[in-house]
Amino acid sequence: MDTKHSALNERKQQATPRGVGVMCQWYAEKAENATIWDKEGNVYIDFAGGIAVLNTGHRHPKVIAAVTEQLTKFTHTAYQVTPYESYVALAERINERAPIEGPAKTTFFTTGAEAVENAVKIARAATGRHGIITFGNGFHGRSFMTMAMTGKTAPYKRDFGVMPAGVFHARYPVESKGITVDDAIESIENIFAEDVAAHDVAAVVLEPVQGEGGFNVVPAEFLKRLRALADQHGFLIVADEVQSGFARTGKLFAMDYYDTKADLITMAKSLGGGFPISGVVGRAEVMDAPNPGGLGGTYAGSPVAVAAAHAVIDAIEEEKLCDRANELGAELVSVLKDLDQTHAGVVKEIRALGSMVAVELADADLAKAVQTYAMQNGLLLLTCGKYGNVIRFLYPLTIPAEQFKQGLEILKQGFASLAK
């Protein structure tokens, strides 16, 4: 370990709790687009994107310009005390673009977990019910309500005691794992029969592409049948697009791929291009259910982050980043298919929607070995999945073509190292 990093790691151990798990043992000094430089001057190609936050890359010029301009005006008023037009304008832009049936409304918060919590509040206010159904292997946040909703014990729920009541877990349909659409629907009906009556369910919350769960893509048939159940029993469908939103999947929202519409959609991460902002968009009559004062937050819809979000939408549309996501994703999937052919028994499955791409390996040790090799050779990768055996790819969609190819070469070398 380099001297600067060793000294900082010692300070970190003394100053911060071990509960904040940190992957890298080096420290960022600066970043630009898809490149990070550490304090020793080492260079890394970023295929992690701050955990899906940087679809438009580090310090996108449009984002920096918008934030710089906002800093000359004001940095905070608290929107619910003194509002500002940029918040309203951003809500209008989201309302126009979100795949919501009929008139839509949007409200903003700060973190993804906060957006999910508020979606639950809105759903409960709109239905007068309490029950929330989520899915195994899903991830919705680290607050207590969103921990309860998350379908993975370690490390998220372990050691934190009893979770909030009223949350029930169904099975997410993944054909390759032996969970069919019929199985998933049956698991929801079993919850109705065994845990909470259907007329007490406020919402079913699902990720159209599971993030931490390993990039499992929801089948269209499941959404269609879930919509029929929702309409039959009067509960809402909430799509958690915190990780899948804002061009990652090749469309602005992953739900754009489906004819079935959600009643509410949560968003965060890449909406802000590196600045903390989240939101909930939904059917106007549902969004209006909470009384004034029921929604909000001191920093909710920060004017600085709102400025960044406007720039992010501009960049996505002007630079055609949805098309770029599909092009890069196809190139990566082609490489992964080749690796599947040349490394028998290593690759179990490749899953992709646009540039939301993951490769599941035979075990977690293999995934860790590829990740470690990549880090040592200047490529930052993340793992995920129920067993930690999935490598996910969250590179900026703005990454230069040559740098992307360089990252793929390091990935190939990482797989080649497994045979040594």
C-alpha positions in Angstrom: 0.0 0.0 0.0 1.3 3.4 -0.9 2.4 5.7 2.0 -0.4 8.3 1.5 -3.1 5.6 1.3 -1.7 3.6 4.3 -1.7 6.8 6.4 -5.3 7.6 5.4 -6.4 4.1 6.0 -5.0 4.3 9.6 -6.9 7.6 10.1 -10.1 6.1 8.6 -9.9 3.2 11.1 -9.6 5.6 14.0 -12.2 8.1 12.8 -15.0 6.1 11.1 -17.0 3.0 12.1 -16.4 -0.4 10.5 -20.1 -0.6 9.7 -19.4 1.6 6.6 -17.9 -1.0 4.3 -15.3 0.5 2.0 -14.2 -1.5 -1.1 -11.2 0.5 -2.3 -8.1 0.9 -0.1 -7.0 3.9 -2.1 -8.5 7.4 -2.1 -9.8 9.5 -4.9 -8.1 12.8 -5.7 -9.9 13.8 -8.9 -12.3 12.4 -11.6 -13.4 13.3 -15.1 -16.0 11.4 -17.1 -15.0 7.7 -16.8 -11.6 8.2 -15.1 -10.6 8.4 -11.5 -7.1 9.4 -10.3 -6.1 8.5 -6.7 -3.8 10.4 -4.4 -0.7 8.6 -5.7 -1.5 9.5 -9.3 -2.7 6.0 -10.3 -5.5 6.0 -12.9 -8.6 3.9 -12.9 -11.3 3.3 -15.5 -14.6 3.6 -13.7 -17.0 0.8 -14.4 -18.8 1.4 -11.1 -20.2 4.9 -11.6 -20.6 5.6 -7.9 -23.1 2.7 -7.8 -25.1 3.8 -10.8 -25.0 7.5 -10.0 -22.9 8.7 -12.9 -24.6 7.7 -16.2 -23.5 11.1 -17.4 -20.0 10.6 -16.0 -17.9 12.4 -13.4 -18.2 16.2 -13.7 -20.2 16.4 -16.9 -19.7 19.9 -18.3 -23.4 20.6 -18.5 -23.8 19.6 -14.9 -20.9 21.6 -13.7 -22.1 24.7 -15.6 -25.6 24.4 -14.2 -24.4 23.9 -10.6 -21.9 26.8 -10.9 -24.6 29.1 -12.2 -27.0 28.1 -9.4 -24.3 28.8 -6.8 -24.3 32.4 -7.9 -28.0 32.7 -7.0 -28.8 30.7 -3.9 -27.9 27.3 -2.4 -30.9 26.6 -0.1 -34.2 28.0 1.0 -36.1 24.8 1.8 -38.6 24.4 -1.0 -41.6 24.1 1.3 -40.7 27.4 2.9 -39.6 29.5 -0.1 -40.2 27.7 -3.4 -38.3 28.2 -6.6 -39.2 27.7 -10.3 -36.5 25.2 -11.1 -38.1 22.6 -8.8 -41.5 23.1 -10.6 -39.9 23.0 -14.0 -38.0 19.8 -13.2 -41.3 18.2 -12.0 -42.9 19.2 -15.2 -40.1 17.6 -17.2 -40.3 14.4 -15.3 -44.1 14.3 -15.6 -43.9 14.6 -19.4 -41.3 11.8 -19.6 -42.3 9.2 -17.0 -44.3 6.2 -18.2 -47.3 6.9 -16.0 -50.9 6.6 -17.2 -52.7 9.9 -17.4 -51.7 13.2 -15.7 -48.7 12.9 -13.4 -47.2 14.8 -10.5 -43.6 14.6 -9.1 -42.1 15.5 -5.7 -38.4 15.5 -4.8 -36.3 14.3 -1.9 -32.6 13.6 -1.3 -31.8 9.8 -1.3 -33.2 6.7 -2.9 -34.3 5.3 0.4 -36.1 8.5 1.1 -37.9 8.3 -2.2 -39.0 4.7 -1.5 -40.2 5.6 2.0 -42.3 8.4 0.6 -43.7 6.2 -2.1 -44.9 3.9 0.7 -46.4 6.9 2.5 -48.2 8.1 -0.6 -49.5 4.6 -1.4 -50.8 4.2 2.2 -52.5 7.6 2.1 -54.1 6.9 -1.3 -55.4 3.5 -0.4 -56.1 3.8 3.3 -54.2 0.4 3.7 -51.0 -0.6 5.3 -49.6 -3.8 3.7 -46.5 -3.6 1.5 -45.3 -6.5 -0.7 -41.8 -6.6 -2.0 -39.6 -9.3 -3.4 -36.7 -11.6 -2.5 -33.3 -10.3 -3.5 -34.7 -6.8 -3.9 -32.9 -3.8 -2.5 -34.7 -0.6 -1.5 -32.4 1.2 1.0 -30.9 1.2 4.5 -33.5 3.1 6.5 -35.7 0.9 8.7 -38.7 0.8 6.4 -36.5 0.2 3.3 -34.4 -2.4 5.2 -37.7 -4.3 5.9 -38.5 -4.0 2.2 -35.1 -5.3 1.1 -35.0 -9.0 0.4 -31.5 -9.7 1.7 -30.5 -10.2 5.3 -26.7 -9.7 5.2 -25.3 -7.1 5.4 -28.4 -4.9 5.3 -30.7 -6.2 8.0 -28.3 -8.3 10.1 -27.7 -7.0 13.7 -30.5 -4.3 13.5 -33.3 -6.1 15.3 -36.9 -6.2 14.5 -38.0 -4.6 11.2 -41.2 -2.6 10.8 -44.3 -4.6 10.5 -46.6 -4.8 7.4 -43.9 -5.8 4.9 -44.1 -9.2 3.1 -41.8 -10.8 0.6 -42.9 -12.5 -2.6 -40.7 -14.4 -5.1 -39.2 -12.4 -8.0 -39.7 -14.3 -11.3 -36.3 -15.5 -12.6 -36.7 -18.3 -15.0 -33.0 -19.4 -14.8 -33.4 -19.7 -11.0 -36.4 -21.9 -11.3 -38.9 -19.2 -10.4 -41.5 -18.9 -13.1 -44.1 -16.1 -13.6 -46.7 -18.6 -12.2 -44.5 -19.2 -9.2 -44.1 -15.5 -8.5 -47.9 -14.8 -8.8 -48.6 -17.8 -6.6 -46.3 -16.4 -4.0 -48.3 -13.2 -3.9 -51.6 -15.0 -3.7 -50.1 -17.1 -0.8 -49.3 -13.8 1.0 -52.9 -12.8 0.6 -54.0 -16.2 2.0 -51.4 -16.5 4.8 -50.1 -13.1 5.9 -52.2 -10.1 4.9 -55.6 -9.9 3.2 -55.5 -8.5 -0.3 -57.8 -5.7 0.8 -55.2 -4.5 3.3 -52.4 -4.3 0.8 -51.4 -0.7 -0.2 -48.8 -1.5 -2.8 -46.5 -4.0 -4.4 -43.1 -2.5 -4.8 -40.6 -4.0 -7.3 -37.5 -3.1 -9.2 -38.1 -3.7 -13.0 -34.4 -4.6 -13.0 -33.1 -5.8 -9.7 -30.0 -3.9 -8.8 -28.2 -5.4 -5.8 -30.1 -8.6 -6.6 -28.1 -9.2 -9.7 -29.7 -7.3 -12.6 -32.7 -9.7 -13.0 -35.1 -8.3 -15.5 -38.8 -8.5 -14.8 -40.8 -10.5 -17.4 -43.5 -8.5 -19.2 -46.0 -11.2 -18.6 -45.4 -10.9 -14.8 -46.1 -7.1 -14.9 -49.3 -7.7 -16.9 -50.6 -10.3 -14.4 -49.5 -8.1 -11.5 -51.5 -5.2 -13.0 -54.5 -7.4 -13.2 -54.2 -8.4 -9.5 -53.7 -4.7 -8.6 -56.8 -3.7 -10.4 -58.8 -6.6 -9.0 -57.8 -5.9 -5.4 -57.3 -2.1 -5.4 -53.6 -1.9 -4.5 -50.9 0.1 -6.3 -47.8 -0.9 -8.2 -44.6 1.0 -7.3 -41.6 0.7 -9.7 -38.3 1.3 -7.9 -36.1 2.8 -10.6 -33.5 4.2 -8.3 -30.7 2.2 -10.0 -32.3 1.5 -13.4 -33.4 5.0 -14.3 -32.0 7.8 -16.5 -30.8 6.0 -19.6 -29.0 3.1 -18.0 -31.3 0.5 -19.6 -31.4 2.2 -23.0 -34.6 4.1 -22.2 -35.1 6.9 -19.8 -36.9 4.5 -17.4 -36.8 0.8 -17.5 -40.6 0.8 -17.3 -40.6 2.4 -20.8 -40.0 -1.1 -22.1 -43.4 -2.3 -20.9 -47.0 -1.7 -21.9 -48.0 -2.2 -18.2 -47.8 1.0 -16.2 -46.9 1.6 -12.6 -48.9 3.9 -10.4 -45.7 5.4 -8.8 -42.1 5.4 -9.8 -39.2 6.2 -7.5 -35.9 7.7 -8.8 -32.6 8.9 -7.5 -28.9 8.1 -8.3 -28.2 9.2 -11.9 -31.0 11.8 -11.9 -28.5 14.2 -10.1 -25.3 13.4 -12.0 -23.4 13.2 -8.8 -25.5 15.5 -6.7 -28.0 14.1 -4.1 -31.6 14.2 -5.3 -34.4 11.7 -5.5 -38.0 11.8 -6.3 -41.4 10.1 -6.8 -43.5 10.5 -9.9 -47.0 9.1 -10.1 -50.6 9.4 -11.1 -51.8 12.8 -10.1 -54.7 11.7 -8.0 -52.5 9.2 -6.1 -49.7 11.8 -5.6 -52.3 14.3 -4.1 -53.4 11.8 -1.4 -51.1 13.1 1.4 -52.2 16.3 3.1 -50.0 19.4 3.0 -47.0 18.9 5.2 -47.1 15.1 4.8 -44.3 15.2 2.3 -41.1 17.1 2.2 -37.7 17.4 3.9 -35.3 20.2 4.8 -33.0 19.4 1.8 -35.7 17.8 -0.4 -35.2 19.1 -3.9 -32.1 21.1 -3.2 -31.8 23.9 -5.7 -28.2 22.9 -6.5 -29.2 19.3 -7.1 -32.2 20.4 -9.1 -30.0 22.4 -11.4 -27.8 19.3 -11.9 -30.8 17.2 -12.7 -32.0 19.6 -15.4 -28.5 19.3 -17.0 -28.6 15.5 -16.7 -31.8 15.4 -18.7 -30.4 17.8 -21.3 -27.3 15.7 -21.6 -29.2 12.4 -22.0 -31.4 13.9 -24.7 -28.9 16.0 -26.6 -26.1 13.4 -26.5 -28.5 10.5 -27.3 -27.3 8.5 -24.2 -30.2 6.0 -24.5 -28.8 5.0 -27.9 -25.3 5.0 -26.5 -26.4 2.7 -23.6 -27.7 0.2 -26.1 -24.6 0.3 -28.3 -22.2 -0.1 -25.3 -24.3 -2.8 -23.7 -24.3 -4.8 -27.0 -20.5 -4.5 -27.2 -20.1 -5.7 -23.6 -22.5 -8.6 -24.0 -20.6 -9.7 -27.1 -17.4 -9.8 -25.1 -19.1 -11.7 -22.2 -20.5 -14.3 -24.6 -17.0 -14.8 -26.0 -15.7 -15.2 -22.4 -18.5 -17.8 -21.8 -17.2 -19.8 -24.7 -13.5 -19.6 -23.8 -13.9 -20.1 -20.0 -16.0 -23.3 -19.7 -17.8 -23.5 -16.3 -17.0 -20.0 -15.2 -20.0 -18.1 -16.6 -23.5 -19.2 -15.5 -25.6 -16.4 -17.1 -25.4 -13.0 -18.8 -28.2 -10.6 -18.1 -28.6 -7.3 -19.9 -31.0 -4.5 -20.6 -29.2 -1.7 -22.5 -26.2 -0.9 -20.4 -27.6 -2.5 -17.3 -25.4 -5.6 -17.8 -24.3 -8.3 -15.4 -22.5 -11.6 -15.6 -23.1 -14.3 -13.1 -20.1 -16.5 -12.3 -20.0 -20.0 -10.9 -19.2 -18.7 -7.4 -18.3 -15.6 -5.4 -14.6 -16.4 -5.3 -14.4 -16.3 -9.1 -16.2 -12.9 -9.1 -13.9 -11.6 -6.4 -10.8 -12.8 -8.3 -11.8 -11.0 -11.5 -12.7 -7.8 -9.5 -9.4 -7.9 -7.7 -7.4 -8.4 -10.9 -9.3 -5.6 -12.6 -8.6 -3.2 -9.7 -4.9 -4.0 -9.7 -4.8 -3.2 -13.4 -6.8 0.0 -13.4 -10.5 -1.0 -13.8 -13.1 -0.5 -11.1 -15.8 -3.2 -11.0 -18.7 -4.0 -8.6 -20.1 -7.3 -7.5 -23.7 -8.0 -6.4 -26.2 -10.8 -6.2 -27.6 -13.0 -3.5 -24.3 -14.9 -3.2 -21.9 -12.2 -4.3 -21.1 -14.1 -7.5 -22.4 -11.5 -10.0 -20.2 -8.8 -11.6 -22.2 -5.7 -12.7 -21.2 -3.0 -15.1 -22.2 0.6 -14.4 -19.8 2.6 -16.5 -20.7 6.2 -17.5 -22.6 6.2 -20.8 -20.4 9.1 -21.8 -17.2 6.9 -21.7 -15.0 7.4 -24.8 -15.0 4.4 -27.1 -11.3 3.7 -26.8 -11.4 3.8 -23.0 -14.4 1.5 -23.0 -12.4 -1.0 -25.2 -9.5 -0.6 -22.8 -11.7 -1.5 -19.9 -13.0 -4.6 -21.8 -9.4 -5.7 -22.5 -8.7 -5.6 -18.7 -11.9 -7.6 -18.1 -10.7 -10.2 -20.6 -7.3 -10.4 -18.9 -9.1 -10.8 -15.5 -10.9 -13.9 -16.8 -7.7 -15.2 -18.3 -6.0 -14.9 -14.9 -8.5 -17.4 -13.5 -6.8 -20.2 -15.3 -3.4 -19.4 -13.9 
